Amino acid sequence: MTVFDGRHLPYWRLIRTFFTASAAVLLVACSSAPRPADWQLEARRALDRAVAAYLEGNSRVEAMEFERARAQIASTGRVDLAARAELVHCASHVASLVFEPCTGFERWRQGAEPAERAYADYLAGRLRPADAGLLPAPQKSAAAGGEAAISGIAEPLSRLVAAGVALQAGQATAPLIALAVETASAQGWRRPLLAWLGVQLVWAEKNGLPLEAEGVRRRLALAQGSAQGGR
């Protein structure tokens, strides 16, 4: 059995849950199926905590938990898994409009699968048209269909990642920006919310919409005050 079969999963779910075989996850509580190895459980939990902390705006906890996940994966010597974990890290940054080289993934690029290399290029805004078919269905449709396809992505973080890629490419519209704002807001993800509200404020000011801009400023002030009070 492979570590995972992600052909029918949204990409974010695929890269976040590769540590445990799907059959084991479904059956371990009600049968004699083998228990996932300790490193798999610990790596997944640490990775989940790292992403949650980052989206909440807690960089200290994110760094600590991500290093814990890296250490668990390193114990296996699996370059492909190390590469996928780095994609999780970088995807959460793109969702928060932090566009920077995914240096962790590049370290392991040669050991990554073609689909992971294509997804890394997608995050970086340099996906080759010939590689678009390697993307998971939601990202493939988002890359080809724009705003409507992005709004149809069910998984919130995948939706924010696709919106971030569109913004990086200069293709974000006012409705898409609003969609990203409300997606982050609904999840209580402060870091991407602040980033997308900032984009929305700039758009409102540039388009001469003072009332809309004032409303965005109020939301920014509330979210920023909550961030300061929670640390």
C-alpha positions as CSV (number, residue, x, y, z in Angstrom):
1,M,0.0,0.0,0.0
2,T,1.3,3.4,-0.8
3,V,1.4,6.2,1.8
4,F,-1.6,7.8,0.2
5,D,-3.6,7.8,-3.0
6,G,-4.5,11.5,-3.6
7,R,-6.0,11.2,-7.0
8,H,-9.5,12.0,-5.7
9,L,-8.7,14.5,-3.0
10,P,-8.4,18.3,-3.1
11,Y,-4.6,19.0,-3.1
12,W,-4.5,20.7,0.3
13,R,-6.1,17.6,1.9
14,L,-3.8,15.4,-0.1
15,I,-0.6,17.0,1.1
16,R,-1.9,17.5,4.7
17,T,-2.9,13.8,5.2
18,F,-0.2,11.9,3.4
19,F,1.2,10.6,6.6
20,T,-1.6,8.0,7.2
21,A,-3.0,5.5,4.7
22,S,-6.7,6.2,4.2
23,A,-7.7,2.7,4.9
24,A,-6.0,2.7,8.2
25,V,-7.6,6.0,9.2
26,L,-11.1,4.7,8.4
27,L,-10.7,1.3,10.0
28,V,-8.3,1.7,12.9
29,A,-11.1,2.6,15.4
30,C,-13.3,-0.4,14.5
31,S,-11.2,-3.3,13.4
32,S,-7.8,-4.9,13.8
33,A,-6.2,-2.7,11.1
34,P,-2.6,-1.8,11.8
35,R,-2.1,1.3,13.9
36,P,-0.2,4.0,11.9
37,A,3.4,4.4,13.0
38,D,4.1,6.9,15.7
39,W,6.1,9.1,13.4
40,Q,3.1,9.3,11.0
41,L,0.8,10.5,13.7
42,E,3.3,12.9,15.3
43,A,4.3,14.4,11.9
44,R,0.7,15.0,10.9
45,R,-0.3,16.5,14.2
46,A,2.7,18.8,14.3
47,L,2.1,19.8,10.7
48,D,-1.6,20.6,11.4
49,R,-0.6,22.6,14.5
50,A,2.0,24.5,12.5
51,V,-0.4,25.5,9.8
52,A,-3.1,26.5,12.3
53,A,-0.6,28.6,14.2
54,Y,0.6,30.3,11.1
55,L,-2.9,31.2,9.9
56,E,-3.8,32.5,13.4
57,G,-0.7,34.7,13.2
58,N,1.5,32.9,15.7
59,S,4.9,32.5,13.9
60,R,6.7,31.3,17.0
61,V,4.4,28.2,17.5
62,E,4.4,27.6,13.7
63,A,8.2,27.4,13.5
64,M,8.4,25.1,16.5
65,E,5.7,22.7,15.3
66,F,7.0,22.7,11.7
67,E,10.5,21.8,12.9
68,R,8.9,19.0,14.9
69,A,7.2,17.7,11.8
70,R,10.4,17.9,9.8
71,A,12.2,15.9,12.5
72,Q,9.6,13.1,12.4
73,I,9.8,12.9,8.6
74,A,13.6,13.0,8.6
75,S,13.6,9.9,10.7
76,T,12.3,8.0,7.6
77,G,14.8,9.2,5.1
78,R,11.9,9.8,2.7
79,V,12.8,12.7,0.5
80,D,9.4,12.7,-1.2
81,L,7.6,13.1,2.1
82,A,9.9,15.9,3.1
83,A,9.1,17.7,-0.2
84,R,5.4,17.4,0.4
85,A,5.6,18.8,3.9
86,E,7.4,21.8,2.6
87,L,4.6,22.3,0.1
88,V,2.1,22.5,3.0
89,H,4.3,25.2,4.6
90,C,4.5,27.2,1.5
91,A,0.9,26.9,0.5
92,S,-0.2,28.4,3.8
93,H,2.1,31.4,3.1
94,V,0.7,31.9,-0.4
95,A,-2.8,31.9,1.1
96,S,-1.7,34.7,3.4
97,L,-0.1,36.6,0.4
98,V,3.4,36.0,1.5
99,F,5.1,35.4,-1.9
100,E,8.6,34.2,-1.3
101,P,10.7,31.3,-2.7
102,C,9.7,27.9,-1.3
103,T,13.3,27.2,-0.4
104,G,12.5,24.2,1.8
105,F,10.8,22.4,-1.2
106,E,13.6,23.4,-3.6
107,R,16.1,21.5,-1.4
108,W,14.1,18.3,-2.1
109,R,12.8,19.0,-5.6
110,Q,14.8,16.3,-7.3
111,G,13.2,13.7,-5.1
112,A,9.7,15.0,-5.5
113,E,7.0,13.6,-7.8
114,P,6.2,15.5,-11.0
115,A,2.8,16.5,-9.5
116,E,4.5,18.0,-6.5
117,R,7.0,19.9,-8.7
118,A,4.1,21.2,-10.8
119,Y,2.3,22.4,-7.6
120,A,5.4,24.1,-6.4
121,D,5.7,25.9,-9.7
122,Y,2.0,26.8,-9.5
123,L,2.5,28.4,-6.0
124,A,5.4,30.4,-7.4
125,G,3.4,31.7,-10.3
126,R,5.6,30.0,-12.9
127,L,3.6,26.9,-13.9
128,R,4.3,25.8,-17.4
129,P,1.2,25.2,-19.5
130,A,2.4,21.7,-20.3
131,D,2.3,20.9,-16.6
132,A,-1.1,22.2,-15.8
133,G,-2.5,18.7,-16.3
134,L,-0.5,17.5,-13.3
135,L,-2.3,19.7,-10.9
136,P,-5.2,18.4,-8.8
137,A,-8.6,19.1,-10.3
138,P,-9.5,22.2,-8.1
139,Q,-6.2,23.9,-9.0
140,K,-6.3,22.8,-12.6
141,S,-9.8,24.3,-13.0
142,A,-8.7,27.4,-11.1
143,A,-5.7,27.9,-13.3
144,A,-7.9,27.7,-16.4
145,G,-11.2,29.1,-15.3
146,G,-10.3,32.0,-13.0
147,E,-12.7,33.5,-10.5
148,A,-15.7,31.2,-11.0
149,A,-13.5,28.1,-10.7
150,I,-11.9,29.4,-7.5
151,S,-15.2,30.2,-5.9
152,G,-16.2,26.6,-6.5
153,I,-13.3,25.1,-4.5
154,A,-14.9,23.6,-1.4
155,E,-11.9,23.4,0.9
156,P,-11.2,26.9,2.4
157,L,-7.4,26.8,2.4
158,S,-7.2,25.5,-1.1
159,R,-9.6,28.3,-2.1
160,L,-7.3,30.9,-0.5
161,V,-4.2,29.4,-2.1
162,A,-5.8,29.6,-5.5
163,A,-6.9,33.2,-4.8
164,G,-3.3,34.1,-3.7
165,V,-1.9,32.6,-6.9
166,A,-4.4,34.7,-9.0
167,L,-3.4,37.8,-7.1
168,Q,0.3,37.1,-7.7
169,A,-0.5,36.8,-11.4
170,G,-2.4,40.1,-11.4
171,Q,-5.7,38.4,-12.1
172,A,-7.6,39.1,-8.8
173,T,-10.9,40.9,-9.3
174,A,-12.9,42.8,-6.6
175,P,-15.3,39.8,-6.2
176,L,-12.4,37.4,-5.8
177,I,-10.7,39.6,-3.2
178,A,-14.1,39.8,-1.3
179,L,-14.3,36.0,-1.5
180,A,-10.9,35.6,0.0
181,V,-11.7,38.0,2.8
182,E,-14.9,36.2,3.7
183,T,-13.2,32.8,3.4
184,A,-10.5,33.9,5.9
185,S,-13.0,35.6,8.1
186,A,-15.3,32.5,8.3
187,Q,-12.4,30.4,9.4
188,G,-11.1,32.9,11.9
189,W,-7.7,32.9,10.2
190,R,-6.3,36.3,11.2
191,R,-3.1,36.3,9.2
192,P,-4.7,35.9,5.7
193,L,-7.7,38.0,6.8
194,L,-5.4,41.0,7.5
195,A,-3.5,40.4,4.3
196,W,-6.6,40.3,2.1
197,L,-8.3,43.2,3.9
198,G,-5.2,45.2,3.1
199,V,-5.6,44.3,-0.6
200,Q,-9.3,45.2,-0.4
201,L,-8.6,48.6,1.2
202,V,-6.1,49.4,-1.6
203,W,-8.6,48.4,-4.2
204,A,-11.4,50.6,-2.7
205,E,-9.1,53.6,-2.3
206,K,-7.8,53.3,-5.9
207,N,-11.3,53.1,-7.3
208,G,-12.7,56.0,-5.4
209,L,-15.0,54.2,-3.0
210,P,-14.6,56.0,0.4
211,L,-17.5,54.4,2.1
212,E,-16.3,50.9,1.2
213,A,-12.7,51.8,2.2
214,E,-14.0,53.0,5.6
215,G,-15.8,49.8,6.2
216,V,-12.6,47.8,5.4
217,R,-10.6,50.1,7.8
218,R,-13.0,49.2,10.6
219,R,-12.6,45.5,10.0
220,L,-8.8,45.9,9.8
221,A,-8.8,47.8,13.1
222,L,-10.9,45.1,14.8
223,A,-8.7,42.3,13.5
224,Q,-5.5,44.1,14.3
225,G,-6.7,44.9,17.8
226,S,-7.6,41.3,18.3
227,A,-4.2,40.2,17.2
228,Q,-2.4,42.5,19.6
229,G,-4.6,41.6,22.5
230,G,-4.2,37.9,21.9
231,R,-0.4,37.9,22.1
